[in-house]
Amino acid sequence: MKRLAIVLSLIPMLAHADPDAQPKRKKWYFRAGVAYVHPFSSSSELELADVNGPASLAVSNGPIAGSGSTVEATTAIAVTVGWVPGWMNDKLSLETILGPPIDVKFQATGTLATMSIAPTALGIPTGIPPLGSDLGEAKGAPLLVTGVYTFNPYAKLRPYVGGGLSVLFAYNAHTTNPNLTSTDMSIAPAPGIAVQTGVDATIYGRIYARFDVKYIALMYARAEVHHIQVNAPDLPLFGNVEVGTAKMGVWVNPLIVQAGIGTDF
């Protein structure tokens, strides 16, 4: 009878129990590690503008046929920070990436790297060499926010997908080519659309490892270099000649592969 009484006393509790109840996710999480950023870049031809004075004897306004530019891959420290607002049974979270500024390096391709931009002036050789690969560099501060859907936020292996928006802000831009002289380089903010996928894996307790892949599409970086000067060694009377303004546009479209470890809190 005593056992029957205990069972009867548990019936109200069982009637109100939720069989699907799960422990709530922590509100915040972070994963610290490294990120490899590989741009799938392509560009339009580099364009000259504001050409005048002695430079107009050798070059003219407009694109340089066969020229191009690209952005170099880089590796950086990256920390993913996420917030779980409690939507969709804790399956949805919002996250961003924090870290030090990344190096954004522009490189010349095609005829811009291999041929002189002004081999002659009025038929007279200038001695201006090909530019080579270096063009310029800047510090990049990417802003990236994504919404992430985790299929099973309580499992030991938690795959997820996500999407959002990104903007690359660049500062401290300057030329790095030894054949060009200019301190006036600017890069406009470059927005893009991000998609991501990855997996969180429980290591021990609330310690997790993460492998994450993001791709940012439609990211177009516009750069301008003003008051470019080049040295014409075979024309000593001219010395350094101001060419004008160089404009370039590069589709950056980076693939970001990130690995890290962290916790929820």
LUMROVO-488751 format. One record per residue (C-alpha): residue in three letters; x, y, z. Coordinates in steps of 0.001 Angstrom, whole numbers, padded with zeros to 6 digits, always signed. Layout:
% residues N
ALAXYZ ...
% end
This chain:
% residues 265
MET+000000+000000+000000 LYS+002847+002336+000784 ARG+004300+001824-002703 LEU+000883+002439-004270 ALA+000585+005701-002387 ILE+003991+006844-003681 VAL+002997+006041-007279 LEU-000307+007882-006904 SER+001499+010927-005514 LEU+003721+011068-008626 ILE+000812+011051-011101 PRO+000153+014854-010961 MET+003835+015526-011544 LEU+004007+013183-014515 ALA+000850+014657-015999 HIS+002473+018081-016184 ALA+005946+016923-017293 ASP+007134+017877-020765 PRO+008710+014794-022377 ASP+010490+016997-024910 ALA+011968+019388-022347 GLN+015690+020098-022781 PRO+018162+022091-020699 LYS+018336+025676-021886 ARG+021381+026749-023876 LYS+023676+029311-022346 LYS+023062+032836-023613 TRP+026596+033450-024877 TYR+029394+031446-026442 PHE+032817+032054-027897 ARG+035284+030044-029978 ALA+038875+031335-030258 GLY+041322+030163-032905 VAL+042709+031017-036315 ALA+041101+031830-039650 TYR+042529+031388-043126 VAL+041126+033907-045601 HIS+041428+032971-049279 PRO+039996+035555-051713 PHE+038526+034239-054961 SER+039362+037517-056633 SER+038981+038913-060112 SER+039185+042484-061329 SER+038477+044947-064055 GLU+041341+046644-065891 LEU+043189+049332-063972 GLU+042058+052750-065199 LEU+044026+055983-065333 ALA+042340+059356-064830 ASP+043370+063005-064455 VAL+046381+062504-066746 ASN+047905+065846-067757 GLY+051204+067661-068174 PRO+054303+065698-069265 ALA+052594+062387-068425 SER+050099+062961-071253 LEU+052988+062502-073716 ALA+053256+058835-072697 VAL+049892+057710-071273 SER+046264+058718-071583 ASN+043084+058504-069565 GLY+041305+055168-069658 PRO+041937+051495-068880 ILE+045327+049852-069331 ALA+044692+046956-071713 GLY+045335+043526-070200 SER+045954+044878-066695 GLY+044407+043579-063518 SER+044770+043250-059780 THR+044113+040685-057090 VAL+044068+040359-053299 GLU+046491+038107-051445 ALA+045402+035361-049010 THR+046077+035865-045296 THR+045835+034120-041916 ALA+044644+035841-038732 ILE+043601+035247-035139 ALA+039800+035125-034915 VAL+037280+034843-032086 THR+033654+033942-032784 VAL+031191+035432-030288 GLY+027576+034260-030324 TRP+024326+035192-028599 VAL+021404+032807-028102 PRO+018175+034845-027766 GLY+016016+031771-027087 TRP+014243+031729-030455 MET+013146+028498-032155 ASN+013842+026319-029096 ASP+017383+027683-028794 LYS+018264+026557-032318 LEU+018834+030093-033617 SER+021740+032301-032591 LEU+023436+035477-033797 GLU+027201+035660-034065 THR+030101+037778-035213 ILE+033884+037483-035537 LEU+036308+039602-033534 GLY+040051+039885-033993 PRO+042953+042161-034873 PRO+042898+043969-038246 ILE+043891+041813-041196 ASP+046408+042698-043897 VAL+044771+043427-047247 LYS+047435+043288-049961 PHE+046706+044277-053554 GLN+048855+042733-056276 ALA+049193+043656-059948 THR+048430+041066-062620 GLY+048621+040897-066403 THR+050293+043687-068336 LEU+050282+045918-065272 ALA+052875+043628-063690 THR+054867+042599-066755 MET+054932+045682-069025 SER+055857+049332-068527 ILE+052825+051602-068200 ALA+054715+054236-070236 PRO+057545+052668-072270 THR+057939+055711-074552 ALA+057072+059410-074706 LEU+056742+060797-078221 GLY+058670+057742-079388 ILE+061545+058283-076951 PRO+062182+055461-074413 THR+061367+056501-070851 GLY+063150+053735-068968 ILE+060092+053206-066754 PRO+060185+049482-065796 PRO+057271+047101-065338 LEU+055615+047514-061960 GLY+056011+043921-060818 SER+053477+042322-058469 ASP+053238+044756-055531 LEU+050621+047502-055682 GLY+049534+048505-052205 GLU+048205+047341-048904 ALA+045866+048375-046115 LYS+044580+047264-042769 GLY+041160+045646-043009 ALA+038501+045658-040285 PRO+035743+043274-041405 LEU+032291+043562-039848 LEU+030418+040253-040120 VAL+027073+039316-038564 THR+025291+036033-039291 GLY+022213+034194-038091 VAL+023041+030551-037285 TYR+020616+027606-037167 THR+021887+024651-035110 PHE+020064+021429-035944 ASN+020413+019867-032470 PRO+021812+022328-029921 TYR+021990+019653-027183 ALA+023916+016927-029013 LYS+027639+016277-028625 LEU+028092+016893-032369 ARG+026148+019965-033482 PRO+026161+020837-037199 TYR+024807+024229-038227 VAL+024187+026523-041202 GLY+023882+030282-041371 GLY+023858+033449-043404 GLY+024196+037186-043006 LEU+025940+040368-044086 SER+029532+041561-044108 VAL+031318+044853-044758 LEU+035082+045251-045141 PHE+036383+048603-043883 ALA+039957+049478-044875 TYR+042275+052103-043440 ASN+045961+053058-043525 ALA+046041+052300-047247 HIS+049305+053033-049045 THR+051275+051981-052092 THR+054041+049404-051708 ASN+055435+049387-055242 PRO+058996+050752-055433 ASN+058300+052218-058891 LEU+055304+054279-057724 THR+055339+057222-055336 SER+052080+058191-053661 THR+050807+058510-050123 ASP+047189+059096-051114 MET+045448+055729-051480 SER+041849+055081-050470 ILE+039627+051994-050398 ALA+035845+052310-050169 PRO+033867+050044-047779 ALA+033104+046722-049507 PRO+029798+045013-048547 GLY+028997+041373-049179 ILE+026561+038533-048450 ALA+027816+035708-046209 VAL+026825+032042-046032 GLN+028320+029601-043565 THR+028299+026029-042328 GLY+030217+024123-039716 VAL+030069+021928-036639 ASP+030588+022273-032890 ALA+031869+019178-031067 THR+031886+018587-027316 ILE+035382+017934-025953 TYR+034595+017860-022237 GLY+031762+019421-020242 ARG+031112+022838-021770 ILE+034377+022912-023736 TYR+033773+022751-027478 ALA+035819+022599-030646 ARG+034543+024263-033814 PHE+035258+023957-037508 ASP+033607+026691-039571 VAL+033521+027647-043266 LYS+032171+030949-044559 TYR+031932+032335-048085 ILE+031282+036016-048716 ALA+029826+036765-052150 LEU+029354+040017-054060 MET+032173+041775-052171 TYR+033619+044407-054517 ALA+036533+046543-053302 ARG+037136+049876-055055 ALA+040542+051478-054595 GLU+041988+054747-055875 VAL+045581+055981-055807 HIS+045875+059746-056321 HIS+048852+061834-057461 ILE+050895+058857-058631 GLN+054463+059710-059549 VAL+056868+057537-061538 ASN+060547+058046-062262 ALA+061621+058117-065935 PRO+065381+057384-065719 ASP+065946+057785-069481 LEU+064349+061239-069418 PRO+066402+063025-066717 LEU+064901+066420-067555 PHE+061520+065228-066305 GLY+062646+063449-063106 ASN+059581+062201-061235 VAL+056499+062594-063412 GLU+053014+062797-061931 VAL+050779+060382-063838 GLY+047409+061207-062257 THR+044954+058849-060572 ALA+044763+055064-060808 LYS+041427+053363-060181 MET+040925+049649-059661 GLY+038066+047421-058669 VAL+038457+043892-057320 TRP+035837+041237-056621 VAL+037269+039853-053369 ASN+034730+037087-052487 PRO+036741+035478-049659 LEU+036460+031912-048409 ILE+037096+031893-044645 VAL+038096+028617-042974 GLN+038182+028885-039196 ALA+039085+026436-036404 GLY+038810+027187-032727 ILE+037988+026091-029203 GLY+035815+027716-026562 THR+032929+027493-024141 ASP+029340+028614-023470 PHE+028495+030948-020606 
% end
